[in-house]
């Protein structure tokens, strides 16, 4: 199948531009972000990249999960699964859960298999994997 990285990045840039147009005249957004961010497209695009790079998605919704983005990636092992789980102490409260796919020894570094090609990893997370089994390219 492969991927066309140029088209992917162009679509991402177009999406950021559309987000900027949609929010640029919102008075509440100006109060939250500050007028200097909304007036400066480069700052807004940077903010979009930070938000997109720290977000994880499941069940079609964006989630910001503090510390989860600190887990390093590799292409080995079972693909990670993140889901919501009710707290035993208060079932109305839910927490994000990602469990290791194997036993982890104390002090051992934990990796997560994002199962994404390098162009997605680079665009949304700022890194690539040297030997990425999910990588693809058009030839």
N, C-alpha and C positions, 0 to 999 in steps of 0.2 A: 504494500500500500504506500508507505512512505509519507513524508510531510514536506510541505513547501514552507520553510522557515520564514522567508520574506513575507508571504501572504499572512502568516500567523502573526508576525510582529506588526505588520501594517494594520491588521484587524484590531489588534490590541491597542495600538495608538489611536485608531479611529474611535474605539470604544471610550478611551480616556478623554478624547476631545468631546465626544457626545456627553459624557458625564459632566465635563466642565461647563458646557453650554447649558445643561439642565439645571445646574446648581448655582451658576454665576450670578443670577439675579435674585437668589433666595436670601432674604434679609436674615433669617435665623442662621443659615449657613455662614453668613458673613460674621455674625456675632460669635459663633463657635470657632470657626477656622481663622477668622481675622481677614479683613479686607485685602491685606497685602498678599495673602495666599490666593484668594479668589481672583485678584487682578493679575497675578503673575502665573501664566500657564505652566511654566517650568516648575514652580513650587507645587502647583496643583498636581501635575503629572508625577512629581516625586512622591507626594502624599498618596496618590493612587497606587504607585508601585510598592510603597511601604505597606499599605493596607492589603494589597493583593498578595504580597510576599509573606505576610503573617497570618493570612486566612487559611482555614481548611474548610472543605466543603463536605457535607454529607446530607443525604435526603434532600438535595437541591437547595440547601440553604448555607449561607456563609456563617462561619463561626470564628470568633477570635478566642483562642484557648491559650492563656498565658503559659509559658514555658514549653508547650508542645513543639513550637518551632525551633527549640534548642536541640532537639534530637537529630543527630546526624543521619544522613541517608547513605544507603548502599543498595545495590541491585540484587542482593542475595536474600534468601529466606522467603517466608510467606509475606504476601502483600499485607500492609497494615490495615486494620479496621478500627475506626473510631466511631463510637456510638454514645448515646446518652443513657445513663443508668440512674435510677432513683436512689437517693440516699436511704440507708436503713433507718437512720434517726429521724428523717423527715421525707416521706415518699413524695411530697409535692415538689421537693427540690431535686434537680437533676444535675449530674456532673458528666463531663466528657471523660470517656475511658478508652485508652489504647493499651492493650496488653501485649507483652512480649510474646513472640511466636515460639520461643524456646527458653530453657532455663538460662538465667544470667547469674554469673558469679559475682560476689562482692568486689567492687572496684573495676569491673569489666565495663568497657564502653558499650553503650546500647546504640544500635543502628535500627533504622526503619526503612523498609522497602516502599518507596513512594510509587513505584510502578508507573513512571512517567518518562517519556523520551527527553533527551537533553535539551531540546529547544523549549520545552515547557519548564523544566527545572531552571534553565538559565533565565527565562523571561520572568518567572514568578518567584524564584528563590535565590537567584544570583550565583548559581554554581552548576557544574556539569559533573557527571561521573565518567571516569576514563573508560571503564569497561561496563557500559550500560546495556543490559540485555533487552531493555525496552526502547532502545534508540532506533531511529529509522530516518531515512532520507530518500528523496526522489533522485533517481539516476537518469 
